[in-house]
């Protein structure tokens, strides 16, 4: 477990422990409150739309989450 978000982010960018890390050339990071979050939504894996945009939940699942 990392002590800071910066340390977590650095380890996340370097991780190749599973097939997702080998398949994608970028990490899709949070675009919300990283200082004092109340809720965390974790997706299974980024889709094509997320990889292109570099943001989480911009495809079909994102529309479902954000339009409610």
N, C-alpha and C positions, 0 to 999 in steps of 0.2 A: 504494500500500500504506500502510495506517495504522500508526502506531507503537504505539497502545494499543487495547485492546478497546473502550474508551469511544469513541474516534474512529471505529473500524470500525462500531460500533453506530449512531452518529449518521449516518454516510454511508449505511448500510443503510436506516435509517428514511426518509431523504430520496430514495432512489433511485426513479426512474421510467423507467429506461433500457429496459425491456422490457415486454411486455404483462402480465406477472405483477404488476409494480408498479402498473399502472393498474387491474387487476381487483380486487385485494385491498386492504382498508382497514387492514390491520395486518401487521406483520412477525412471522413466527413465529421466535422466537429459541431459542438453545440452552438446554437445561435440565440440562446436564451440567457437567463440570469445565472452566472456562474459563481456569484459572490454569496448569495443567500437563497438558494433555490427552495421552493416549497414542494414541487413535484418534478419527477424525472421520468421522461418517456424514452424507452430504449427500443430501438428498432432491431429487427433480425439481421438485416444487412442492407447496405445502400443499394438502391436500384439505379438504373441507367440515368434517370433524371437527376438524382442526388449527386452522382459522380460528376455529371456535366456541370451542374450548378455549384457544387462544392458546399452545399447546405443540406441539412437533414430535412426529410419530410416535405419535399417539394413536388413529388409525383402524386399518384392516386391517393396514397395514405395521407399525405400532407394536406391534400384538399379536404379529406374527410376530417382531419384534426382541426384545421384552421377555419373551416367554414361553419363550425358549430358555435 
